[in-house]
Amino acid sequence: MPHTLLVPFDGSPLSKRALEYAFDEYDDGNVVVLHAIDPNDPGYSSAVDVDVRTEPLHGSEDWYDRAHEVEAQLFDEARELVADADADGEFTTESAVGDPAREIVDYADAHDIDEIVIGSHGRSETSRTLLGSVAELVVRRSPVSVSVVRGSETR
């Protein structure tokens, strides 16, 4: 039975590296890419450059529509990385709205996930010695094994 991996994806270099790692290590595994739109983050929870001064009012219906547009761009990036990996396993994308760490853990708990592969930091890599807050919470709360990927080199 193939290994099912959950890869949280925000478009940051380390989330891209985590996706590459998942396919490098489990080329016949099933990979679920999960993006969580954080309603508390005016920047759409992604690494896409967003000037919040010119975007829709945070929390409005237009804001959520724009967040889903940005998410579609992220999923396109993920598909490109997967195509380059030339792996045999399945690849799917999933979306969630809520606190990213909670959404990741809840998704793993509610679905048949064998392992989470997460970048050590998301958009802000302010500290290279500590885990990012989302990664740290996922490691602490996950019901399954977690692989934490460090290093931002991508293909």
C-alpha angles and dihedrals in degrees: 000000000000121000113252114216130190115210116188107215130196099154094255118138092254094049088053090049090049090054091049090048091052091056094040092054099035107027091166095042127111110247124200114194110205125194118188118202106212109213088202092059115079089196095070094250094273142107091243111119106254127177100207090197091070099035127091119286109286111260095014123126088254089053091055091046090052091046090056090048090053089046090054088055090051092051089051089054090049091050090052091052091049092049089053091050092061092208128167099222130093122270125202135167127221132186131209135177117215143054104345098223092048093046092050094049093043092050092051090048095048097044135051095267119158098187143001118224110197136170114246091236135020126203098331116055095180094143123037093184098059133051118255114259095253094047091047093051092046091051091050098045106030118123089208138045116290126208113200115206120208128186124060101228111129130182 
